[in-house]
Amino acid sequence: MAEELTISTSKDKAERYETLIPQIEALVAGEKNLTANLANIAAALRFGMDFFWVGFYLVDEDELVLGPFQGPIACTRIARGKGVCGKAWAENKVLVVPDVDQFPGHIACSSASRSEIVLPAVKGDAVALMLDVDSDKLNDFDSIDERYLRQVMRIIESFI
Ligand code: SME
């Protein structure tokens, strides 16, 4: 495992993801511990992509429970169907929210959060956890983030 993350300073978001994703693969290679891997992925995404908040919510019976994250403190539990994370979980789909104030039922963990992307990881035929990324800028996530963060979810699905 590399001891230091190589961070691209490119203005091109796709290039930054291209630099980061192989490092994420290397970070988790040979390590089976879920907490350790999610913690390192959260840190790699936070510093590699300069995200405001990035973290995981893990499915625990009928709720999501906060897992490893980087950024300001966050809500610990989210009910199925509630907020962006709960809805993306219930519908097993990626949600991109350009303006959180326009999303009915958005759960504001931080008043600084303006836009958000949430993606599921599936184990067997059920969603096991969600990746949530928040930005303090409006409309900060697009199809490039979705494409590369989907790749991150496939990496996660390889060890959960
Ligand atoms: N905004 C999320 C809650 C989690 S925080 O953003 C970290 C939601 O509505 O599900």
Boltz pocket constraint, residues with backbone or C-beta under 6 A from the ligand:
constraints:
  - pocket:
      binder: B
      contacts: [[A, 53], [A, 74], [A, 75], [A, 78], [A, 82], [A, 83], [A, 84], [A, 85], [A, 86], [A, 105], [A, 106], [A, 107], [A, 108], [A, 109], [A, 110], [A, 113], [A, 116], [A, 132], [A, 134]]
      max_distance: 6.0
